[in-house]
Amino acid sequence: MIPDRPGQICKMVSVVPDIKSDQVYIIAEDPSGFADDEEILVVNLRELQRNVKYPDAAARESVRKNELVVISENLENYIRSWNDR
């Protein structure tokens, strides 16, 4: 599923089938106004953890919307899923 709202948790879709991305991103802006091939702003979860006291200081990255796949609807559900493994 391609992201459609801010706050969703995503991973990159690899163009190489054997490579799995371990990077997790949070959608930082409303992607609904962008075409699937346009770039949207995301924040790497590790970067956000490094800047937990100042989340606005976490670097934003531009990523094509159709290169992301939603793995959770929000951060709370993503963290809860760790206990389900």
N, C-alpha and C positions, 0 to 999 in steps of 0.2 A: 504494500500500500504506500503510495506517495504521500508525503506530509500535506495536511490541509489546514492546520492551525498551529499557533505558537505553543511552545511548551511540550510538544511531542518529542519523544526520544527516538533517535534514528541511528542507523549504521549506513555506511557507504555500500553501494552495490559495486562489486568488483567486476571489471570487464574481463579479467582473467579468471576462469572458473575455479582454478585450484587455490586461489588466494582469498582468504577471509580477512576482512578488516576487523581489528579489535578496537578501533576507535568508535566511541559513542558520542553522539552529538545531541544537543538540545536546540530545537528550532527557536531562533531569537526574534523573528519577526513574523507577521501574518503572511503565510505563503499563498493564501487564496487568491490574491490579486496578481499572481505571477503565472506565466505559462510554464508547462512542465520542463521546457528546455532553458528557462531563465535561471539565473543564480539568485539564491536567497542567503540570508545571514544565519549562521549557526554558531554555537559555542561548543567547543570540545569539553566533555564532562571533566576530563583531567585538569584542563585549564581552569574550569570553574572551581574545582576542589582546591587548587593552589591559591585561588583568590577568594576563598570562602568569606572572609571578612569584608571584602570589597568586590562583590560579584560584577559590578559595572566595569571593573578593571580587567576582567577576563577578555582576552582577544576574541574578536568575531572573525569568522572565515566565510568567504563566499563559496558556495557549492551549488552546482546545478541541481535543481529540485528533483529531476528524474534520476539522479544518482544516489538518492536516499531512499531507504525503506524504513517505515515506522516499525519499531519493535515494542513500543509501549506508548500509551496515551499521555502519560505524565511521569514525572520523576518519582512520585510516591509509589505508583504501581510498579515502576521499574525496580525500585529498591525492594519492594515486597516480593517480587518474582525471584529474588536471590534465595529466599527461604523455601521456595517451591522446588528448587533443583535437587 
